[in-house]
C-alpha cells in the first residue's frame, strides 16, 4: 500500500496514534548526514522516554 508522505499525520491522528514529526530540510533518508542522524536518534529516544516511562 502506497501512502503519500504528507498524509501520514492525518492517518495517524485518525487512528489515535501519538507521534511527533521531525522534518530535516535538504536531507534524505538514504543519504542522511551523520549530524542529522544523531538529531533523529536523540528525538526518537526522547519521545520514547516521555511516552513509555511512567
PyMOL commands that set and color helices and strands:
alter all, ss='L'
color gray80, all
select helices_A, chain A and resi 5-14+34-52
alter helices_A, ss='H'
color red, helices_A
deselect
rebuild
show_as cartoon
